[in-house]
Amino acid sequence: MKTRLYQYKIFIPVWIIYLLSPAMAYVNADENNRLEIGFENAELAQNKYRNLGPSNYTFFIGKKFESELLKNWAWRFSSINVELSNEHLNEVCCINGDRSNLVGNLEQHRLYFNYLPSTISWASNKNKVSVKLISSLSIGYNRWITKDIVANEEHDVKAITIGGLFSVKTTFYDRFFIEPALDLGFIISKNKNVNNTVGSATIDRPENISYTLMTYFGYIFD
């Protein structure tokens, strides 16, 4: 517990100082407070977009703050609830042993506060491309379910996290964007240990950290 508290005491102030640093306080080129919506592609693609619906989806919505004081900040809510295929679980790290009977589910819901520094843009008569580096603070909820369908065993972990996101947002024609991202979360509360044995497989993930590689696709409305 002391180690975890020490990590939080170091990590959170450093991140906040970075986000508020005058050296990063460039004027954002995009002054419009426009609505953005879209979906996260990587988690849907691992299951080949099968069984899309209320129990298998990704979605996000976000908008810049209108306040002059927060002109370089935006909020985003991201919701992921996906089925994890056996093919995917056979390829991911942090699971050892026989994975042939494993399936799973991932829930990851986040409220992000995005810091938007300067924008790099290229424009011509035919197109416009802009690239923006984004860092975020976040609070969220995770749930990982791992099942062995033959042994009929299940490991269900629920956790509250604080952390953030690093991403590179590339916008085309001032409308469509793609945004590869790394979500990092420190687990501050959980219902049980992350690691356990399910059937003949052993889960060996970090107990106090969650991380997810994502790719957002979105559209910007006026």
C-alpha positions in Angstrom: 0.0 0.0 0.0 2.8 2.4 0.9 4.4 1.7 -2.5 1.2 2.5 -4.3 0.7 5.7 -2.4 4.3 6.8 -3.2 3.6 6.1 -6.9 0.5 8.3 -6.8 2.3 11.1 -4.9 5.1 11.2 -7.5 3.1 10.5 -10.7 0.1 12.9 -10.3 2.0 16.1 -9.4 4.5 15.5 -12.2 1.7 15.0 -14.7 -0.2 18.1 -13.6 3.0 20.2 -13.7 3.6 19.0 -17.3 0.1 19.8 -18.4 0.2 23.3 -16.9 3.8 24.1 -17.8 4.2 27.5 -19.5 6.6 25.9 -21.9 3.7 23.9 -23.3 1.1 26.7 -23.2 0.9 27.4 -26.9 -2.2 29.0 -28.4 -4.3 26.4 -30.0 -4.9 27.0 -33.7 -8.4 25.5 -33.5 -10.5 28.1 -31.7 -13.8 26.4 -32.5 -15.6 24.5 -29.7 -17.0 21.7 -31.9 -18.5 18.4 -31.0 -16.6 15.2 -31.8 -18.0 11.7 -31.9 -16.6 8.4 -33.1 -15.5 4.9 -32.1 -12.5 3.0 -30.9 -11.4 0.6 -33.6 -8.6 -1.6 -32.2 -10.8 -3.4 -29.6 -13.6 -4.1 -32.2 -11.1 -5.3 -34.8 -9.6 -8.0 -32.6 -13.0 -9.8 -32.7 -13.5 -8.9 -36.4 -16.5 -6.7 -35.6 -18.6 -9.8 -34.7 -21.8 -9.5 -32.6 -22.0 -5.7 -32.6 -24.6 -4.3 -30.3 -25.3 -3.2 -26.7 -22.9 -5.8 -25.3 -20.2 -5.3 -27.9 -19.5 -1.7 -28.8 -17.1 1.3 -28.6 -18.1 4.9 -28.5 -16.7 8.4 -27.6 -18.0 11.9 -27.5 -16.1 15.1 -26.7 -15.9 18.9 -27.0 -13.6 21.8 -26.2 -14.4 24.0 -23.2 -15.8 27.4 -24.2 -14.1 29.3 -21.4 -11.1 31.5 -22.4 -9.3 30.2 -19.3 -9.6 26.6 -20.6 -9.2 27.3 -24.3 -6.5 24.6 -24.6 -8.6 22.0 -22.8 -11.4 19.6 -23.8 -13.4 16.9 -22.3 -14.0 13.4 -23.7 -16.1 10.5 -22.5 -15.0 7.1 -23.9 -17.0 3.9 -23.4 -15.7 0.4 -24.4 -17.5 -2.8 -23.8 -16.2 -5.6 -26.1 -16.0 -9.3 -26.3 -12.4 -10.6 -26.4 -11.9 -13.4 -28.9 -9.9 -16.6 -28.3 -7.6 -15.5 -31.2 -6.9 -12.2 -29.4 -6.3 -13.8 -26.0 -3.8 -16.2 -27.6 -1.8 -13.3 -28.8 -1.8 -10.8 -25.9 0.9 -10.7 -23.3 0.5 -11.4 -19.6 -1.3 -14.8 -19.9 0.7 -18.0 -19.6 -0.2 -21.6 -20.0 -2.9 -23.2 -22.2 -5.1 -20.4 -23.6 -7.0 -22.6 -26.2 -10.3 -22.4 -24.3 -10.2 -18.8 -23.2 -12.6 -16.0 -24.1 -13.3 -12.8 -22.3 -14.8 -9.3 -22.0 -13.3 -5.9 -21.5 -15.2 -2.8 -20.1 -13.3 0.5 -20.0 -15.1 3.7 -19.4 -13.2 7.0 -19.1 -13.8 10.7 -18.5 -10.7 12.5 -20.0 -9.6 16.1 -19.6 -7.5 16.6 -22.7 -4.8 19.2 -23.0 -4.4 20.5 -26.6 -1.2 22.3 -27.4 -0.1 23.7 -30.7 -1.4 22.3 -34.0 0.7 21.6 -37.1 -1.2 22.1 -40.3 -0.8 21.5 -44.0 -3.3 23.1 -46.4 -3.9 23.3 -50.1 -6.8 23.8 -52.5 -7.6 20.2 -52.4 -7.1 19.1 -48.8 -6.2 20.1 -45.3 -4.3 18.0 -42.8 -3.6 18.9 -39.2 -1.7 17.0 -36.5 -2.1 17.6 -32.8 -0.4 16.0 -29.8 -2.7 15.4 -26.9 -2.1 14.6 -23.2 -4.9 13.8 -20.8 -5.9 13.4 -17.2 -8.6 10.7 -16.6 -10.7 8.9 -14.1 -12.4 5.7 -15.1 -13.7 2.2 -14.5 -12.3 -1.1 -15.8 -13.7 -4.6 -15.8 -11.8 -7.6 -17.1 -13.6 -11.0 -17.4 -11.6 -14.0 -18.5 -13.4 -17.4 -19.0 -12.3 -20.9 -19.7 -15.3 -22.3 -21.5 -14.3 -26.0 -21.0 -13.4 -25.8 -17.3 -16.3 -23.4 -16.7 -14.1 -21.1 -14.7 -14.2 -17.3 -14.7 -12.1 -14.5 -13.3 -14.0 -11.1 -13.0 -12.0 -8.1 -11.9 -13.5 -4.6 -11.4 -11.3 -1.5 -10.8 -11.4 2.2 -10.4 -8.5 4.0 -12.1 -6.9 7.4 -12.4 -4.4 8.2 -15.1 -4.3 9.7 -18.5 -3.8 9.3 -22.2 -1.2 10.2 -24.8 -2.3 10.4 -28.4 -1.5 11.9 -31.8 -4.6 13.2 -33.6 -4.5 13.6 -37.4 -7.5 15.5 -38.9 -8.4 15.5 -42.6 -10.5 18.1 -44.4 -11.2 19.6 -40.9 -13.8 16.8 -40.4 -12.5 13.3 -40.1 -9.7 12.2 -37.8 -7.7 9.2 -36.7 -6.1 9.1 -33.3 -3.7 6.3 -32.1 -3.5 6.5 -28.3 -2.0 4.9 -25.2 -4.3 4.9 -22.1 -2.5 4.5 -18.8 -4.3 4.0 -15.5 -3.3 3.6 -11.9 -5.6 1.2 -10.1 -6.8 2.9 -6.9 -9.5 0.4 -6.0 -10.4 -3.2 -7.1 -12.6 -6.0 -6.0 -9.9 -8.7 -6.2 -6.4 -9.4 -7.4 -5.9 -8.9 -11.1 -3.8 -12.1 -11.4 -5.3 -15.6 -11.0 -5.5 -19.0 -12.6 -8.4 -19.7 -15.1 -8.5 -23.3 -16.3 -5.0 -24.2 -17.4 -4.0 -20.5 -18.0 -2.4 -18.1 -15.5 -3.1 -14.4 -15.8 0.0 -12.4 -15.0 -0.8 -8.7 -15.5 0.4 -5.8 -13.4 -1.6 -5.5 -10.2 -1.6 -1.7 -10.0 -1.5 -0.5 -13.6 -3.8 -0.8 -16.6 -2.8 0.1 -20.1 -4.6 -0.1 -23.4 -3.4 0.7 -27.0 -6.3 2.2 -28.9 -7.1 3.8 -32.3 -9.9 6.3 -32.4 -11.8 7.2 -35.6 -14.0 10.3 -35.4 -16.0 13.0 -37.0 -16.1 16.7 -36.1 -19.4 18.6 -36.2 -19.9 22.4 -36.5 
